[in-house]
Amino acid sequence: MEAAVATESLSKLNINGDFASSLPNLHKNLHLLSPQQVELAKMLVEKGQSHLFEHWPEPGVDDEEKKAFFDQVTRLNSSYPGGLASYIKTARELLADSRAGKNPFDGFTPSVPTGENLSYGDENFIKYEEAGVKEAQNAAFVLVAGGLGERLGYNGIKAALPFETITGTCFLQCYIESVLALQEASYRMTQGGQKKEVPFVIMTSDDTHARTVELLESNSYFGMKPTQVKLLKQEKVACLEDNDARLALDPQNKFRVQTKPHGHGDVHSLLYSSGLLYEWHDAGLRWVLFFQDTNGLLFKAIPASIGVSATKGYHVNSLAVPRKAKEAIGGITKLTHIDGRSMVINVEYNQLDPLLRATGFPDGDVNCETGYSPFPGNINQLILELDPYIEELKKTGGAIKEFVNPKYKDASKTSFKSSTRLECMMQDYPKTLPPSARVGFTVMDTWLAYAPVKNNPEDAAKVPKGNPYHSATSGEMAIYRANSLILRKVGVQVDNPVNEVFNGQEVEVWPRIVWKPTWGLTFAEIRSKVSGSCSITQRSTMAIKGRNIFVKDLSLDGALVIDSIDEAEVKAGGSVQNKGWLLEKVDYKETSVPEAIRIRGFRFKKIEQLEKQFSEPGKFELKA
């Protein structure tokens, strides 16, 4: 009976006797497979993947594992645009280019693209912030959060890591509260009309999905309606074991293909296949913002950036920071090909200098008269206009130009040290756009917009002096620096920082100041809540948790925590002086201390503070 079924399966596939004799192991087991799986088997064999079946035993042995193999292959096939056949074809092309040492920029000449440089707090900045807040209710926010915190020395998901430890607010809470504050501010500014709920999408992975759900559910979605939040899980892609793009088997299980992450470029195909983009279009949305999981400063830059997109009509707006020549951050570059096509794209820092030298710029990547490179630094936050985005994805299905980065055993480039895979990055989306697409950038000061947390203490301590640490230590200190500088801009006398070393990293320690996004999301809003003669000493700590807290004639030397409900209006002033909170050093090897604290190298020792809570509606004064 089994032989008859197998023969029937083979005849359906036009698989002849040669196939059966060359792949007897697969031939004997075909009766286990569904017709769709038999089709997949044929495709794999035609694409040079017969090695996957060489070890298959006789029917009756490991049959469930064989079925599980095809269940996995079915998933890999359906989750990739164009299926596995397309993946293998692209892989062969890219591996051949890599082996030949082909330069992806051959024929392209770089030039500086057009964009907007903003200076925090000036008239231009305020104008763009106002325009951005108005537009915010027409935006959807997409958080790319597929990664774990292992590189940080933190075993949780990165979105669960506190972005500052005065209040212990994690990155995901910061992002959700910022979106809610923008939603509310946008509604208030446009007055009347229907109150829109801004969509919030999180791209997860197998590594982060369950823990992201748990973080949201155990914290009541941090105040957002659960219906506003959508999770899209990216699948991994098949690993490749050689230049012929033969799929690698899992070293732990010969009935599984080894898989690795494909990169955050998957967010585009996931959004497209989910149908969300069409829902947003029908709801009248205009913008999609993409951002990553550990930049605690980001939302200080977002309102003005949306304003730039809306005012300039950019189809693609990359957020950027001033970049020193040769700094280890990609540069946003216009590339024009000899055949006339052009694109505005991120060029990695180690590719930008040789590209410039090869195209008539003998000095390569150098600073201009501003003291910075004319090519702004890409920080991987994108704002896309929705309708042109949908039109582009109709053509591509959301597939992003991929790359491959094999680690070769030797100069012959014939074999790999370990398996590789195709990867893609979300910021490579503009590579397929037509020349008519309006692609620009918005540059803001690094202190305002960019403090990613991605390096563990040991790696951060090895960073050459003067270069950014991008650690939990520098990330938290950057929050306090930004908030101190913002308060200076609105007239508060804030003491200068002192330099201290934590976990081998020398950082500026400003007064430790935090506030909830609902208190101050824009420059104009913060300016309206601070008045008179205010001063804050370097050793001070201040946390403002409430929308309607007005600071007037406050002199702070110590610790002050004010918490109020929205219906309470609080005027805070006078002279607050106490022993405050001390910064205590913690060694990152100190395992008795929680990971989230020890990777920073410090913790707060709360000696004395003035702490006031206002939980009733009404008008109140806090006078010390």
C-alpha positions in Angstrom: 0.0 0.0 0.0 2.7 2.5 1.0 4.7 1.8 -2.2 1.5 2.4 -4.3 1.0 5.8 -2.5 4.6 6.7 -3.0 4.5 5.9 -6.7 1.3 7.9 -7.0 3.0 10.9 -5.3 5.9 10.6 -7.6 3.8 10.4 -10.7 1.9 13.6 -9.6 5.2 15.4 -9.4 6.6 14.0 -12.7 9.4 12.6 -10.6 11.1 9.9 -12.6 13.0 6.8 -11.7 16.3 8.7 -11.8 15.0 10.9 -9.0 13.9 7.9 -7.0 17.3 6.2 -7.4 19.3 9.3 -6.5 17.1 10.1 -3.5 15.9 6.7 -2.3 15.5 8.0 1.3 13.1 10.7 0.4 11.3 8.5 -2.2 10.6 5.9 0.5 9.1 8.5 2.8 6.9 10.5 0.4 3.7 8.8 1.6 4.1 10.6 4.9 3.8 14.0 3.3 0.7 16.0 2.2 0.5 17.0 -1.5 1.7 20.5 -0.6 4.7 19.1 1.2 5.6 16.8 -1.7 5.6 20.0 -3.9 8.0 21.6 -1.4 10.2 18.5 -1.4 10.4 18.7 -5.2 11.3 22.4 -5.1 14.0 21.8 -2.5 15.6 19.0 -4.7 15.4 21.2 -7.8 17.1 24.0 -5.9 20.1 21.8 -4.9 18.9 20.9 -1.4 18.9 17.1 -1.6 21.5 16.9 1.2 18.6 17.6 3.6 17.2 14.1 3.1 20.4 12.0 2.8 20.2 10.9 6.4 16.5 10.0 6.4 15.9 6.5 7.8 13.4 3.9 6.6 9.6 4.6 7.0 8.5 3.9 10.5 11.7 5.4 12.0 11.4 9.0 13.2 8.3 9.6 11.1 7.1 12.4 13.5 10.4 14.2 13.1 10.2 14.0 9.3 6.7 15.6 9.5 8.0 18.2 11.9 10.8 19.0 9.4 8.2 19.7 6.7 6.1 21.7 9.1 9.1 23.9 9.7 10.0 24.2 6.0 6.4 25.2 5.3 6.7 28.0 7.8 10.0 29.2 6.4 8.5 29.1 2.9 5.3 31.0 3.8 7.0 33.7 5.9 9.5 34.9 3.3 8.3 37.0 0.3 8.5 34.7 -2.7 9.1 31.6 -0.6 12.2 29.5 -0.1 12.9 29.3 -3.8 13.3 33.0 -3.9 15.5 33.0 -0.7 17.9 30.4 -2.2 18.1 32.2 -5.5 18.9 35.6 -3.8 21.3 33.9 -1.5 23.3 32.4 -4.4 23.5 35.8 -6.1 24.7 37.6 -3.0 27.1 34.9 -2.0 28.7 35.0 -5.5 29.0 38.8 -5.2 30.5 38.5 -1.7 33.1 35.9 -2.9 34.0 38.0 -5.9 34.5 41.0 -3.6 31.9 43.0 -5.6 31.4 46.6 -4.4 27.7 47.3 -3.9 28.5 51.0 -4.7 30.1 50.4 -8.1 28.9 53.1 -10.5 27.5 55.4 -7.7 28.8 58.9 -6.8 28.0 60.2 -3.3 26.7 63.7 -2.6 25.1 65.4 0.4 21.2 65.0 0.3 18.8 67.8 1.3 17.3 67.9 4.7 16.5 70.1 7.7 18.9 71.0 10.5 17.1 71.9 13.7 18.3 73.8 16.7 16.4 73.1 19.9 14.2 75.9 21.2 14.6 78.4 18.4 11.6 79.8 16.4 12.0 77.3 13.6 12.1 74.4 16.0 9.0 75.6 17.8 7.2 76.0 14.5 8.0 72.4 13.5 7.1 71.0 16.9 3.7 72.7 16.7 3.1 71.3 13.2 4.2 67.9 14.4 1.9 67.8 17.4 -1.1 68.7 15.2 -0.2 65.8 12.8 0.5 63.3 15.5 -3.1 62.0 15.7 -2.6 61.0 12.0 0.4 58.8 12.8 1.0 55.2 13.7 4.0 54.2 15.7 6.0 51.0 15.1 8.5 49.8 17.7 11.0 47.3 16.4 11.7 45.1 19.4 12.9 41.7 18.3 16.1 41.6 20.4 17.1 40.4 23.8 19.4 42.4 26.1 22.3 39.8 26.1 24.7 42.2 24.5 24.0 44.5 27.4 24.6 42.0 30.1 20.9 41.9 30.7 18.8 38.7 30.4 15.4 40.2 29.8 13.9 41.8 26.8 15.4 45.2 26.1 12.1 47.0 26.2 11.7 46.0 29.9 14.9 47.6 30.9 14.5 50.8 33.0 15.6 53.8 31.0 16.1 55.7 34.2 16.2 54.5 37.8 14.8 57.5 39.7 11.3 56.2 38.9 12.3 52.8 37.4 10.3 53.5 34.2 11.1 50.9 31.5 11.7 51.8 27.8 8.3 50.3 26.7 6.4 52.4 29.4 8.3 55.5 28.3 7.4 54.9 24.7 3.7 54.2 25.4 3.3 57.1 27.7 5.0 59.4 25.1 2.6 58.2 22.4 -0.4 58.8 24.7 0.8 62.3 25.6 1.2 63.1 21.9 -2.2 61.7 21.2 -3.7 63.9 24.0 -1.7 67.0 23.0 -2.7 66.6 19.3 -6.4 66.3 20.2 -6.2 69.4 22.5 -4.4 71.4 19.8 -6.9 70.6 17.0 -9.9 71.1 19.4 -13.1 69.4 18.6 -13.4 66.5 16.2 -13.2 62.9 17.0 -10.6 61.8 19.5 -8.3 59.4 17.7 -6.5 56.5 19.2 -3.0 56.4 17.8 -2.0 52.8 16.7 1.1 51.3 18.4 2.7 48.3 16.8 5.5 46.2 18.3 7.5 43.8 16.1 8.6 40.9 18.2 10.5 37.7 17.6 10.4 34.2 19.0 12.9 35.4 21.6 10.8 38.4 22.8 7.1 37.8 22.0 5.9 36.0 25.1 7.8 38.3 27.4 6.5 41.4 25.6 2.9 40.2 26.0 3.6 39.5 29.7 5.1 42.9 30.2 2.1 44.6 28.7 -0.5 42.5 30.4 1.0 42.7 33.8 1.2 46.5 33.6 -2.3 47.1 32.1 -0.6 48.2 28.8 0.9 51.1 30.7 -2.4 53.0 30.3 -2.9 52.4 26.6 -6.1 50.6 25.5 -5.2 47.0 24.6 -7.0 47.5 21.3 -4.5 50.2 20.3 -1.6 47.8 20.6 -0.8 45.2 17.9 2.1 42.7 18.1 3.6 41.3 14.8 6.0 38.4 15.3 8.9 38.0 12.8 10.1 34.6 11.8 13.7 33.6 11.5 15.2 32.6 8.1 17.2 29.5 7.0 20.9 29.4 7.5 23.3 28.7 4.6 26.2 26.4 4.9 28.2 27.2 1.8 28.5 29.3 -1.4 26.0 27.2 -3.2 23.4 28.3 -0.6 22.8 24.8 0.7 20.5 25.1 3.7 22.2 24.2 7.0 20.8 21.6 9.2 20.6 22.3 12.9 23.7 20.8 14.6 21.4 19.6 17.5 18.7 18.1 15.3 19.2 16.7 11.8 15.4 17.0 11.2 15.5 20.8 11.5 16.9 23.5 9.3 19.1 25.9 11.4 17.6 29.4 11.6 18.8 32.8 12.6 17.2 36.3 12.7 16.7 38.0 9.4 17.0 41.6 10.8 14.6 44.4 11.5 13.9 45.0 7.8 11.2 42.3 8.2 9.0 45.0 9.7 7.9 46.2 6.2 6.7 42.8 4.9 5.0 42.1 8.3 3.1 45.4 8.2 2.1 44.7 4.6 0.9 41.2 5.1 -1.0 42.1 8.3 -3.4 44.4 6.5 -2.8 47.1 9.0 -1.5 49.6 6.4 -4.9 49.5 4.6 -6.8 49.8 7.9 -4.7 52.9 8.7 -5.3 54.3 5.3 -9.1 53.9 5.7 -8.9 55.6 9.1 -7.3 58.7 7.5 -3.8 58.2 8.8 -0.8 59.9 7.0 2.4 58.8 8.7 4.1 55.7 10.0 7.0 56.1 12.5 9.6 53.4 13.0 11.9 53.4 16.0 14.1 51.0 18.0 13.9 49.7 21.5 16.5 51.5 23.7 16.7 55.2 22.9 15.2 57.0 25.8 15.6 60.5 24.2 13.8 59.7 21.0 10.4 61.3 21.8 12.0 64.6 22.5 12.9 64.7 18.8 9.7 63.1 17.3 7.2 66.0 17.4 9.5 68.4 15.4 10.4 65.6 13.0 6.8 64.8 12.2 6.4 68.6 11.6 9.3 68.5 9.1 7.7 65.6 7.3 4.3 67.3 7.1 5.7 70.7 6.1 8.2 69.4 3.5 6.0 66.6 2.2 8.8 64.0 2.7 7.8 60.5 1.7 10.8 59.3 3.8 12.3 61.3 6.6 15.3 59.8 8.4 16.1 61.2 11.9 19.7 62.0 12.2 22.3 63.6 14.4 25.5 65.6 13.6 28.2 63.2 12.8 32.0 63.5 13.2 34.0 62.3 10.2 34.8 58.6 10.5 32.6 58.3 13.6 31.2 54.7 13.9 27.7 55.6 12.8 26.3 55.4 9.2 26.0 58.5 7.1 22.9 59.5 5.2 24.1 59.9 1.6 22.6 60.6 -1.8 24.0 58.1 -4.3 23.7 58.8 -8.0 24.5 56.0 -10.5 26.1 56.5 -13.9 22.8 55.2 -15.4 20.9 58.1 -13.9 19.1 56.5 -11.0 19.6 57.9 -7.5 18.7 57.2 -3.9 19.1 58.7 -0.5 20.3 55.9 1.8 22.3 55.1 4.9 25.9 54.2 4.0 27.8 52.4 6.8 30.7 54.4 8.2 33.4 51.9 7.1 32.0 52.1 3.5 31.6 55.9 3.3 35.2 56.9 3.5 36.5 54.5 0.7 33.5 55.4 -1.4 34.3 59.1 -1.2 38.0 58.5 -1.9 37.1 56.3 -5.0 34.8 59.0 -6.5 36.9 62.2 -6.6 37.1 63.1 -2.9 40.8 62.4 -2.1 40.4 63.3 1.6 37.5 60.9 2.1 35.2 61.4 5.0 36.3 64.7 6.6 34.6 67.4 8.7 33.4 70.5 6.9 33.5 74.1 8.3 30.8 73.3 10.9 33.3 70.8 12.6 31.1 67.9 11.5 30.8 65.6 8.5 28.4 67.0 5.9 26.8 63.5 5.9 24.5 63.4 8.9 24.6 60.4 11.3 21.7 57.9 10.8 20.0 56.9 14.1 17.6 54.3 12.5 14.3 56.2 13.2 12.2 56.7 10.1 9.0 58.6 9.3 7.2 57.4 6.2 4.2 58.9 4.5 1.6 56.2 4.4 0.1 56.4 0.9 3.4 56.3 -1.0 4.6 53.6 1.4 1.5 51.4 0.5 2.1 52.0 -3.2 5.7 50.9 -2.9 4.9 47.8 -0.9 2.3 46.8 -3.5 5.3 46.4 -5.8 7.7 44.8 -3.4 5.5 43.0 -0.9 7.6 44.6 1.7 10.8 42.7 0.7 13.9 44.8 1.5 17.2 44.6 -0.4 19.2 42.0 1.5 22.9 41.5 2.2 25.0 38.6 3.3 28.0 38.7 5.7 29.7 35.3 5.7 32.7 34.7 7.9 35.1 32.8 5.6 37.6 30.3 6.9 40.4 31.7 4.7 41.3 34.0 1.8 40.1 31.4 -0.8 36.5 32.2 0.4 35.4 28.7 -0.4 34.1 27.7 3.1 32.5 29.4 6.1 33.6 29.4 9.8 30.0 29.0 10.7 26.7 29.1 8.8 25.5 32.5 7.5 22.1 33.8 6.4 20.5 36.7 4.5 19.8 39.8 6.5 17.9 43.1 5.9 17.6 46.4 7.6 14.5 48.6 7.9 16.5 51.7 6.9 17.3 50.2 3.5 13.6 50.7 2.5 14.5 53.7 0.2 16.8 51.5 -2.0 13.8 50.5 -4.2 12.1 53.9 -4.4 11.7 55.8 -7.7 13.8 59.0 -8.3 10.6 61.0 -7.9 10.3 60.0 -4.2 10.9 62.8 -1.8 13.5 61.5 0.6 15.0 63.8 3.2 16.4 63.9 6.8 16.0 65.9 10.0 19.1 66.6 12.0 18.9 67.3 15.7 21.5 67.7 18.4 22.8 64.3 19.8 22.1 65.4 23.4 18.4 65.8 22.5 17.8 62.9 20.2 20.2 59.9 20.6 21.4 57.9 23.5 21.0 54.2 22.6 21.7 51.5 25.2 23.4 48.6 23.5 26.8 47.8 24.9 27.7 45.9 28.1 29.9 47.5 30.7 33.1 45.6 29.7 32.8 46.6 26.0 31.8 50.2 26.9 34.8 50.6 29.1 37.0 49.7 26.1 35.6 52.5 23.9 38.3 55.0 23.0 38.0 58.2 25.0 35.7 60.8 23.4 33.6 58.2 21.6 30.1 57.4 22.8 29.7 54.5 25.2 26.1 53.6 24.2 25.7 51.7 27.5 23.1 51.6 30.3 25.4 54.1 32.2 25.7 56.7 29.4 22.1 56.2 28.4 20.7 57.1 31.8 23.1 60.0 32.3 22.1 61.3 28.8 18.5 61.6 30.1 19.6 63.8 33.0 21.8 65.9 30.7 19.0 66.5 28.2 16.5 67.4 30.8 19.0 69.8 32.5 19.8 71.4 29.2 16.1 71.8 28.3 15.4 73.5 31.7 18.3 75.8 31.1 16.7 76.7 27.7 13.5 77.8 29.5 15.4 79.9 32.0 16.2 77.6 34.9 19.6 78.1 36.5 21.0 74.5 36.4 24.4 73.8 37.8 27.2 72.4 35.6 27.8 68.7 35.8 30.7 66.9 37.5 32.6 64.1 35.8 32.5 60.6 37.5 33.5 57.1 36.5 31.1 54.2 36.7 31.9 50.7 35.4 35.1 52.1 33.8 33.2 54.9 31.9 33.8 58.5 32.5 30.5 60.4 32.2 29.0 63.8 33.0 26.7 63.7 36.0 24.1 66.5 35.7 21.3 67.0 38.3 19.1 64.0 38.1 15.9 65.4 36.6 13.0 63.4 35.1 9.4 64.1 34.2 6.5 62.2 32.7 5.8 62.8 29.0 2.4 64.2 29.9 4.2 67.1 31.8 6.4 68.2 29.0 6.6 66.7 25.5 7.5 69.9 23.6 9.6 73.0 24.2 6.6 75.3 24.3 4.8 73.1 26.8 7.7 73.0 29.2 8.3 76.7 28.8 4.6 77.3 29.8 5.1 75.4 33.0 8.3 77.0 34.3 8.5 80.6 35.4 10.2 83.1 37.7 13.6 82.6 39.1 14.4 78.8 39.4 17.6 77.1 40.3 18.8 73.5 40.7 22.1 72.4 42.2 24.2 69.6 40.7 23.6 67.2 43.6 19.8 67.5 43.2 17.2 65.0 42.1 13.8 65.9 40.8 10.9 63.8 39.5 7.7 65.5 38.1 4.9 63.0 37.7 1.7 64.8 36.6 0.4 67.0 33.8 -0.6 70.2 35.7 2.5 70.9 37.8 3.7 74.5 37.5 7.2 75.3 38.7 7.7 78.9 39.8 10.5 80.5 41.8 11.8 77.1 42.9 15.2 76.8 44.5 16.2 73.0 44.8 19.2 71.7 46.6 18.3 68.0 47.4 15.5 65.7 46.3 12.0 66.6 45.3 9.3 64.2 44.0 5.8 65.6 43.0 3.1 63.2 41.9 -0.4 64.5 40.9 -3.5 63.4 39.1 -4.5 65.3 35.9 -7.3 67.1 37.7 -5.0 68.5 40.3 -3.2 71.8 39.5 -0.1 72.2 41.6 2.1 75.3 41.9 5.6 74.2 43.2 8.0 76.9 44.5 10.1 78.1 47.4 13.4 76.8 48.7 13.7 73.0 49.0 16.7 71.9 50.8 17.4 68.4 52.2 20.1 65.7 52.2 18.8 64.3 48.9 19.7 61.1 47.1 23.3 60.0 46.7 24.7 58.1 43.8 26.4 55.0 45.0 28.8 53.1 42.9 28.1 49.4 42.0 30.5 47.1 40.3 28.9 45.3 37.3 30.4 42.0 38.6 28.4 42.4 41.9 25.9 39.5 41.4 23.9 40.3 44.6 22.7 43.5 42.8 20.0 43.1 40.1 21.3 43.0 36.6 19.3 46.1 35.5 21.2 48.1 38.2 24.7 46.7 38.1 25.0 47.2 34.3 24.8 51.0 35.1 27.5 51.0 37.7 25.4 53.1 40.2 22.3 53.1 42.2 20.4 55.8 44.2 20.7 55.8 48.0 17.7 57.7 49.2 18.7 59.7 52.2 16.1 62.4 52.4 13.5 64.0 50.0 10.5 66.2 49.9 7.8 64.0 48.4 4.2 65.2 47.8 1.3 63.4 46.3 -1.9 65.2 45.1 -4.6 62.6 44.5 -7.7 64.9 44.7 -9.0 67.3 42.1 -8.4 71.0 42.9 -5.7 73.7 43.1 -2.8 73.3 45.4 0.5 75.0 46.4 3.7 73.3 47.3 5.7 75.9 49.2 8.8 74.8 51.0 
